[in-house]
Amino acid sequence: MGIYGALSTAVTGLRAQSFSLENISGNIANSQTIGFKRIDTDFVDLIPDAAQKRQSAGSVLAQSRSTNNIQGDVKGASTETYMAINGDGFFVVEPRIGETDGSAVFGGTNYYTRRGDFELDKSGYIVNGAGYYLKGLPIDTVTGNISSSVPNVLQVSTAFLPAQQTTRVNYELNLPQLPKTPTYQQSQTSGSELLNAADFLSLTADTPAKATGTISTTASAASSTVASAGDTLTITIGSTPVTINFVSGGGTSATTVDISDASTDTVSEMLAHIQAQLTGATVSLSSSGRVQVAATNTTDTVTIADATTGSTATGFGLVDATSNPTVSDSVRLAARVNSITADQADEFIAESISGGAITVYAGNGAAANVQMRWAKVNSTEHGGAEVWNLFVLTDSSATGSEAAWTRVPQDYTFGSDGSANPVVDHTDLTNLTINGITVGDVRLQFGTNGITQFADANGTAEVTQLNQNGYAAGEFVSVSVNDNGRVVVSYDNGEQVEVAQVITATFNAVNQLKRMDGGVFAATSDSGEPILNSGSSIIGASLEASNTDISEEFTKLIVTQQAYAAGTRIVSTADQMLQDALNMIR
């Protein structure tokens, strides 16, 4: 190759070391740049074509080598819109190409970056420190599902969040087998844990035998239900049973009582029809509101029982038969208490237990506090089933005879294993009104095993879940990105709404991306097309630092400097040799 060849090779070496120095200086300069990927230098030897025994070392070529696959340190940040990617992938961003009427205009070109210092701009766009706008997929705020497959520039609305009416209350609890109400604690007598309907209803011969209304906030519509379709009552005189069946429709005849028949509208009419079916006994209503059955033959035993279970004193949903029936027996018609007046509120609270309270919302965002109390109305110990009723405080300002508490239209019955029997998945409250605020139709959602009756030493209801799906209108407060890569908008009513999904892009040949200003990369034919992902590797409130290691760069700087100095020695030596050759002819 000769002296001139050595000079040429030395020059390529100097040029290569200069190129390496340029990369080192760029790496050091960007050691604090968010998401920066350092550039390493590869040296490639160039060998001139020659016979195997005449080959020389040749010259050198310097090339850049990307480190896009090497992650920088992830550190926490106080800004909630900052984010980092843990692992492979890039944020998908787009530059603004102009502005029209104060609004940004985009060209639809995708770029890719690891720079995650995103913040909200004046127009609600999410833009990073280099001026690139974040792209992602919109989310349906009602269903919470992604509503598109095409990435768009994300823009967050800072408008008010409209109120949402409560339509569902998720309610799960355990009711104690023995509720230790204040009445139970004071009296310690059998049956004192039950709601005593006689404390709230006055049963007379003129009392309607069936309900004339449903849940209502007015006392006038809150009548008792003495008999319901499907109830049965068996009265045995001596050894002869007579079973009365209550139905709705078809008319009253023999042992069938139609609760919609005008001929049995009142208790006295109903009892008169039952009397006509009995021989050897007299049916009457006592002054205390109890049905009395007395046998004509004093040697006959009288039993009042439910024809289905055979349990004493459960017909009509009844309670409290005498414990040892002989010649005669009596039973209180345990009519369901549909409402509790303000005058009766204290006694009701003493005979029931708290079931929790929750704030629900009307369609206009008005808040209403729903207070719930549970009252046990029957039990197997007293010849019936394990039955509870739920009451809601519908008018906390009621006075006198105005209705304050209203019964939910559902009986909750439990088996011996503590589970609901039948299972009550939900109870619908039609046009729920609390303190004059009309909330609308609300579903109490219990689920398959959400309501149980297990023994509890405290005798109280243990609520395990109580939440609802409504909220008042809210004013925009802030926006953040969670660790699932979802953009979350927070409002001053406490609601957080997911509005968009940040996506990430991966490449098969990530180091073949083209580097551009602002820490972004463009896809090339060598890198392959981007593979879009859901952004599950995103870490919110974090930033990825530069992957430049200062100590390593300083080491490379020393090596480069020494290599460059060695190259200059080659040039000096070649120059001296040329001078010596020229001096030979002088």
Backbone hydrogen bonds, N-H to C=O, Kabsch-Sander energy under -0.5 kcal/mol:
donor,donor_aa,acceptor,acceptor_aa,energy
5,G,1,M,-0.8
6,A,2,G,-2.0
7,L,3,I,-2.4
8,S,4,Y,-2.4
9,T,5,G,-2.7
10,A,6,A,-2.6
11,V,7,L,-2.1
12,T,8,S,-1.9
13,G,9,T,-2.0
14,L,10,A,-2.4
15,R,11,V,-2.8
16,A,12,T,-2.5
17,Q,13,G,-2.5
18,S,14,L,-2.1
19,F,15,R,-2.2
20,S,16,A,-2.3
21,L,17,Q,-2.5
22,E,18,S,-2.0
23,N,19,F,-1.9
24,I,20,S,-2.6
25,S,21,L,-2.7
26,G,22,E,-2.0
27,N,23,N,-2.5
28,I,24,I,-2.5
29,A,25,S,-2.6
30,N,26,G,-1.6
31,S,28,I,-1.5
33,T,30,N,-1.5
35,G,544,E,-2.1
36,F,33,T,-1.8
38,R,36,F,-0.5
40,D,38,R,-0.5
40,D,65,R,-2.5
42,D,63,Q,-3.3
44,V,61,L,-3.4
46,L,59,S,-2.8
47,I,45,D,-0.6
54,R,51,A,-2.1
55,Q,51,A,-0.5
55,Q,52,Q,-0.7
59,S,46,L,-1.5
61,L,44,V,-2.8
63,Q,42,D,-3.1
65,R,40,D,-3.0
67,T,38,R,-0.8
70,I,67,T,-1.9
71,Q,69,N,-0.6
75,K,73,D,-0.5
75,K,543,L,-2.8
77,A,541,A,-2.8
80,E,78,S,-0.5
82,Y,79,T,-1.3
83,M,116,G,-1.8
84,A,539,I,-2.1
86,N,84,A,-0.5
86,N,537,S,-2.8
87,G,85,I,-1.0
90,F,505,A,-1.3
91,F,113,T,-3.2
92,V,503,I,-0.8
93,V,91,F,-0.6
93,V,111,Y,-2.7
94,E,133,Y,-1.8
96,R,131,G,-0.5
97,I,105,V,-2.5
98,G,105,V,-1.1
100,T,103,S,-3.0
103,S,100,T,-2.2
105,V,98,G,-2.6
107,G,95,P,-0.6
111,Y,93,V,-2.8
112,Y,521,F,-2.2
113,T,91,F,-1.9
114,R,519,G,-0.6
116,G,114,R,-0.8
118,F,116,G,-2.2
119,E,127,V,-2.4
121,D,125,Y,-2.7
124,G,121,D,-1.8
126,I,154,L,-1.1
127,V,119,E,-2.7
127,V,125,Y,-0.7
128,N,132,Y,-2.5
131,G,128,N,-2.2
133,Y,94,E,-2.6
134,L,126,I,-3.1
135,K,92,V,-2.3
136,G,152,N,-2.6
137,L,501,Q,-2.7
139,I,499,V,-2.1
140,D,145,N,-3.0
141,T,139,I,-0.7
144,G,140,D,-3.1
147,S,138,P,-2.3
148,S,138,P,-0.5
152,N,136,G,-2.9
154,L,134,L,-2.4
156,V,124,G,-3.2
161,L,474,G,-3.3
164,Q,471,Y,-2.5
166,T,361,Y,-2.8
167,T,165,Q,-0.5
169,V,443,R,-2.9
170,N,168,R,-0.5
170,N,467,N,-2.6
171,Y,169,V,-0.6
171,Y,445,Q,-2.6
172,E,465,Q,-2.6
173,L,450,G,-2.2
174,N,462,E,-1.9
175,L,452,T,-3.3
177,Q,454,F,-0.8
180,K,459,G,-1.4
181,T,179,P,-1.6
183,T,350,A,-2.4
185,Q,181,T,-2.4
186,Q,182,P,-1.7
187,S,183,T,-2.5
188,Q,184,Y,-1.9
192,S,189,T,-2.0
194,L,191,G,-1.6
195,L,376,K,-3.1
196,N,194,L,-0.5
197,A,195,L,-0.9
199,D,196,N,-2.0
200,F,197,A,-1.9
201,L,197,A,-1.9
203,L,201,L,-0.7
204,T,202,S,-0.6
207,T,204,T,-1.6
209,A,265,D,-3.8
210,K,265,D,-0.5
221,A,218,T,-0.8
222,A,219,A,-1.3
223,S,221,A,-1.4
225,T,336,R,-0.6
226,V,209,A,-0.5
226,V,224,S,-0.6
227,A,209,A,-2.0
230,G,246,F,-3.1
231,D,228,S,-2.2
233,L,244,I,-2.2
234,T,305,A,-4.2
235,I,233,L,-0.5
235,I,242,V,-2.6
236,T,234,T,-0.5
236,T,303,T,-2.9
237,I,235,I,-0.6
237,I,240,T,-2.3
238,G,236,T,-0.6
238,G,301,T,-2.5
239,S,237,I,-0.7
240,T,237,I,-2.2
242,V,235,I,-1.7
244,I,233,L,-3.6
244,I,242,V,-0.6
245,N,243,T,-0.5
245,N,255,T,-2.8
246,F,231,D,-2.4
247,V,245,N,-0.5
247,V,257,V,-2.4
249,G,247,V,-0.5
253,S,256,T,-2.0
256,T,253,S,-2.8
257,V,245,N,-2.9
257,V,255,T,-0.5
258,D,256,T,-0.6
259,I,247,V,-2.8
259,I,257,V,-0.8
261,D,258,D,-1.9
264,T,261,D,-1.7
265,D,262,A,-1.2
267,V,207,T,-1.9
268,S,205,A,-2.1
270,M,266,T,-2.3
271,L,267,V,-2.8
272,A,268,S,-1.9
273,H,269,E,-1.7
274,I,270,M,-1.9
275,Q,271,L,-2.6
276,A,272,A,-1.5
277,Q,273,H,-0.6
277,Q,274,I,-1.3
278,L,274,I,-0.6
278,L,275,Q,-1.3
282,T,294,A,-2.6
284,S,292,Q,-2.2
286,S,284,S,-0.5
286,S,290,R,-3.2
289,G,286,S,-1.8
291,V,331,V,-3.1
292,Q,284,S,-3.2
293,V,329,D,-3.3
294,A,282,T,-2.3
295,A,327,V,-1.6
296,T,280,G,-2.5
297,N,280,G,-0.5
298,T,296,T,-0.7
300,D,297,N,-2.1
302,V,326,T,-2.6
303,T,236,T,-1.9
305,A,234,T,-3.8
305,A,303,T,-0.6
306,D,311,S,-2.0
310,G,306,D,-2.6
313,A,304,I,-2.9
314,T,311,S,-0.7
317,G,314,T,-1.6
318,L,315,G,-1.2
319,V,332,R,-1.2
322,T,330,S,-0.7
326,T,328,S,-1.0
329,D,293,V,-2.3
331,V,291,V,-2.3
332,R,319,V,-1.2
333,L,289,G,-0.9
334,A,332,R,-1.2
335,A,333,L,-2.4
336,R,225,T,-1.3
338,N,336,R,-0.8
340,I,405,W,-2.7
342,A,402,E,-2.1
343,D,400,G,-2.2
344,Q,341,T,-0.7
345,A,341,T,-0.6
345,A,342,A,-0.9
348,F,344,Q,-2.4
349,I,345,A,-2.7
350,A,346,D,-1.6
351,E,347,E,-0.9
351,E,348,F,-1.0
352,S,349,I,-1.0
353,I,374,W,-2.7
355,G,372,M,-3.1
358,I,370,V,-2.0
360,V,358,I,-0.5
360,V,368,A,-3.2
362,A,366,A,-2.5
365,G,362,A,-1.9
368,A,360,V,-2.8
370,V,358,I,-3.4
370,V,368,A,-0.6
371,Q,369,N,-0.7
372,M,356,G,-2.3
373,R,391,F,-2.3
374,W,353,I,-2.9
375,A,389,N,-2.6
377,V,375,A,-0.5
377,V,387,V,-2.1
378,N,387,V,-1.3
382,H,379,S,-1.0
383,G,380,T,-1.7
384,G,379,S,-2.3
386,E,414,F,-0.8
387,V,378,N,-1.3
387,V,385,A,-1.2
388,W,412,Y,-2.3
389,N,375,A,-2.6
390,L,410,Q,-0.5
391,F,373,R,-3.0
392,V,406,T,-2.8
393,L,371,Q,-2.2
394,T,392,V,-1.2
394,T,404,A,-1.6
395,D,404,A,-1.9
398,A,395,D,-1.2
402,E,399,T,-2.2
403,A,217,T,-0.5
404,A,340,I,-3.6
405,W,340,I,-1.9
406,T,392,V,-2.8
407,R,338,N,-2.8
408,V,390,L,-3.6
410,Q,408,V,-2.9
412,Y,388,W,-2.3
413,T,411,D,-0.7
414,F,386,E,-2.3
415,G,419,S,-2.7
418,G,415,G,-1.6
420,A,451,I,-0.7
421,N,413,T,-3.1
425,D,423,V,-0.7
427,T,444,L,-2.1
429,L,427,T,-0.5
429,L,442,V,-3.5
430,T,428,D,-0.7
432,L,429,L,-0.6
432,L,440,G,-2.2
434,I,437,I,-2.4
435,N,394,T,-3.2
437,I,434,I,-2.5
438,T,436,G,-0.7
439,V,432,L,-2.3
439,V,437,I,-1.0
440,G,432,L,-1.5
442,V,429,L,-2.5
443,R,167,T,-2.0
444,L,427,T,-3.4
444,L,442,V,-0.6
445,Q,169,V,-3.0
445,Q,443,R,-0.8
446,F,425,D,-2.3
446,F,444,L,-0.7
447,G,425,D,-2.4
450,G,447,G,-0.6
452,T,173,L,-1.7
453,Q,418,G,-3.3
454,F,175,L,-0.7
459,G,456,D,-1.1
461,A,354,S,-0.5
462,E,174,N,-2.2
463,V,461,A,-0.7
464,T,172,E,-2.0
464,T,462,E,-0.5
465,Q,172,E,-1.8
467,N,170,N,-1.8
469,N,168,R,-1.4
471,Y,164,Q,-2.1
474,G,161,L,-1.9
477,V,490,S,-2.8
478,S,490,S,-1.3
480,S,488,V,-2.5
481,V,80,E,-2.0
482,N,486,R,-2.2
485,G,482,N,-1.9
487,V,500,A,-2.8
488,V,480,S,-3.2
488,V,486,R,-0.6
489,V,497,V,-2.9
490,S,478,S,-2.9
491,Y,495,E,-2.2
492,D,475,E,-2.2
494,G,491,Y,-1.8
497,V,489,V,-2.7
499,V,487,V,-2.7
499,V,497,V,-0.5
500,A,487,V,-1.0
501,Q,137,L,-3.2
502,V,485,G,-3.6
502,V,500,A,-0.5
503,I,135,K,-0.8
504,T,533,N,-1.3
505,A,90,F,-2.2
506,T,531,I,-2.1
508,N,527,S,-0.5
509,A,527,S,-1.7
510,V,507,F,-0.6
512,Q,509,A,-1.8
513,L,510,V,-1.2
514,K,522,A,-2.6
515,R,513,L,-0.5
516,M,520,V,-2.5
519,G,516,M,-0.7
520,V,516,M,-0.6
520,V,517,D,-0.5
521,F,112,Y,-2.5
522,A,514,K,-2.3
528,G,524,T,-1.5
531,I,506,T,-2.6
532,L,530,P,-0.6
533,N,504,T,-3.0
538,I,535,G,-1.6
539,I,84,A,-3.1
540,G,538,I,-0.5
541,A,80,E,-0.5
541,A,82,Y,-1.9
542,S,539,I,-0.5
543,L,75,K,-2.6
545,A,73,D,-3.4
545,A,543,L,-0.6
547,N,36,F,-2.1
550,I,548,T,-0.7
553,E,549,D,-2.4
554,F,550,I,-2.6
555,T,551,S,-1.8
556,K,552,E,-2.3
557,L,553,E,-2.2
558,I,554,F,-2.1
559,V,555,T,-2.2
560,T,556,K,-2.7
561,Q,557,L,-2.4
562,Q,558,I,-2.3
563,A,559,V,-2.5
564,Y,560,T,-2.6
565,A,561,Q,-2.4
566,A,562,Q,-2.3
567,G,563,A,-1.9
568,T,564,Y,-2.0
569,R,565,A,-1.5
570,I,566,A,-1.4
571,V,567,G,-1.8
572,S,568,T,-2.4
573,T,569,R,-2.7
574,A,570,I,-2.8
575,D,571,V,-2.3
576,Q,572,S,-2.2
577,M,573,T,-2.3
578,L,574,A,-2.2
579,Q,575,D,-2.2
580,D,576,Q,-2.3
581,A,577,M,-2.1
582,L,578,L,-2.2
583,N,579,Q,-2.0
584,M,580,D,-0.7
584,M,581,A,-0.7
585,I,582,L,-1.2
586,R,583,N,-1.2
